[in-house]
Structures are given as C-alpha cells and as structure tokens.
Amino acid sequence: SGVSPEIARRDEFQTLVREIAMQIAAGSPAYATREAVPADILEKEKAIYRAQMENSGKPANVLEKIIEGKLGAFFKQMPGGVLPDQESIRDPKMSVKQVLDAASKALGSPVTVTRFARLKVGEAGA
C-alpha cells in the first residue's frame, strides 16, 4: 500500500525518497526485502553454516539460532545486499531499516520499500 497524498507531499517524505534513491544508486542492493531473496540462495547459505558447525555438539535449537544470526550478517554482506540491511549512506551508524523506521515515526505513517528498479548506463535492460 502507498502513503497518503498528504504524507507524499510533505518535505520530510520527499527528502526520504531522494535519500533512498541515492542509497539504491550507491549501494546497488540486490533485493528490496529479506523475503525477496530466493529460497535456494538461503538454503545454500544455511547448508554452509550447518556444515561449519556439524561437529560443534550444540543442540539443534541453538544451531538454528546461530544460523539465523549468521543470515543477518549475510543479508548485509551478500553481493548487493538487501536494502533495509545496508548501512545508510547518510549515516553509516544506521541501517536503511532504521532510517525508514525513524521516517515512519516522524511522518506518523509506516514507510517501507517493497520494490525498486535500478538502471545503470551501459547495462542492457531486461
């Protein structure tokens, strides 16, 4: 769902949109959300983590929590990364998710990025 026309006209929202566009241009994220990362990529990554810890002797529930933690780092560091997990180009101490959360609070309306298109001069379009 989109933001209301009243929110969309606010200067704070327009500034946020420009910042997110610059983030996408500079950060080249591969995905807009964690949920958009293909399941096969996630399963391959999880298999690597499981193999690394197979002789650790830790219980399965503990291993799953460790794997989830490692996936958090993967979302940030994978080629291109996932937009909300990237460091903000405006403030590297914040993630893009934190920037969006702060904007949501300031605007009084949830703000998320569900998709984007990044075009680069010299690359063939799909």
N, C-alpha and C positions, 0 to 999 in steps of 0.2 A: 504494500500500500504506500502511496505517496504522501508527502506532507501537505498540509492545507495551504491554499493560496496565500493566506495571511502569514504563515510561517515562511513560505518560499520567498516572499517579498522582503523579509527582514534582512538588514545588513549583515547580521551575525551568520545567517544561513548562507547568504551569497559568499561571504568570506570563507566559510567552511567548504562550500562546493569548490571554490578555487583552490583551496589548500589540498583537498582530496584529489583534485585533478592533477596538481603538481606532484603529489605523492605517487600517484599511479604512473605519471610520466617518468619520475626519477627512480622509483623503487621497482618498476616493472613487475608488479605482483602477478603470479600465475593464476590465482584464484581469488574470488571476492569473499568467500567464506570457507571455513574448515569443511563444512558439509559438501562443498563443491569439489573437493579433492577426490579423485576416483578411488573407489574401494580397493582396486587391485594395487594401487600405489601404497595405500595404507597397510594392506596385508603384507606386502613385501617388506615394508619398514618394520612392522611388528615382528615378522619372522626373523629379521636380523637381530632385533633386540632380544627375542626369546633365545636364539642360538648363543648370543653373548652371555646369557645368564643361565644356561641349561644346567650347569654344574654348581650353581650357587647354593643349592639346598634351601632356598627360600620357598615358603608356601605359595601356591598358585595365586591366591588373592593378593599377596604382596607383590608378586611379579607383575600382575595386571596393573597395579597402581604405579609401579616403576615404569612400565611400558607407556602408560598414559602420560606420565611426566616427560618421558623422552619424546613422545609425539608432540608435546607442547613446544619443545625446542626445535623439532623437525619442521613444524608449521612456520616457524620464524626463519629457519635457515635453509629450507629446501630451495632449489633454483627458482627464483622469482618470489617464492614465499606466498603466504596468504595475507591479503591486505590488512585485516584487523590486527594481525600479529607482528607486522612490521614496525620498526621504530619510526616514529613521526619525524618527517624532515624538518618540521617546525621546532620540535622539542624532542631530541633523541632520548630523553629520560622517560618519555611517554610512548605507549604503543598507539597505533591508529585507533584501536578499540577504546582506549582511554580518552582520546581526543573526541571520538564520536559520543562517548558516554557523557563527557563534560558538555558538549554541544547540546545533547538531548536535555540535560538538566537546565542549561541556560535558556533554551528555547521553550521548555515546557512541553516538548513533544519528542517521541522516540525518533532517532535518526540512525539509519543503517544504510549500508551499501549492499545491494543484492546482486548487482552485476555492473560491469563496465566494459568498455571497448577501448583498447589502446592501439593507436595507429602509429606506425613509425615510417618515416620517409625512407623509401628504398626497399621496403618489405612488401611482398605480394600479398594482397588481401585474399580472404577465403571466399 
